[in-house]
Amino acid sequence: MQNVTIVILIIVAIIAMVLGGWISFADMDDSATMTIHKSEVKKDTEEAVKKGEELVKDAAREGKKLIDNTEDAVDSGEPAEKEVEFEPEQSEVLETPR
């Protein structure tokens, strides 16, 4: 079963690479070729890294805003929001199987 999963993952990865333009296939007279377009891979990888860096910066900026807002609320003496207590019904409680 584990080998089947690995084979399926490899097939899915190859299909994704073909759809992404990273790999192409050519059928010649007596042979077939598979070409890996390194420039496409590099361009897409650099773009993904750039977007990842922007995402991290945005998350850090939003986190800092939340911390600043919390510090401002504490410094101003405003009462903290009351936490909502949640009591699940018996049917919602999950029990650990033994």
Secondary structure by P-SEA (a helix, b strand, c coil): caaaaaaaaaaaaaaaaaaaccbbbbbcccbbbbbbaaaaaaaaaaaaaaaaaaaaaaaaaaaaaaaaaaaaaaaacccccccbbbbbcccccccccc
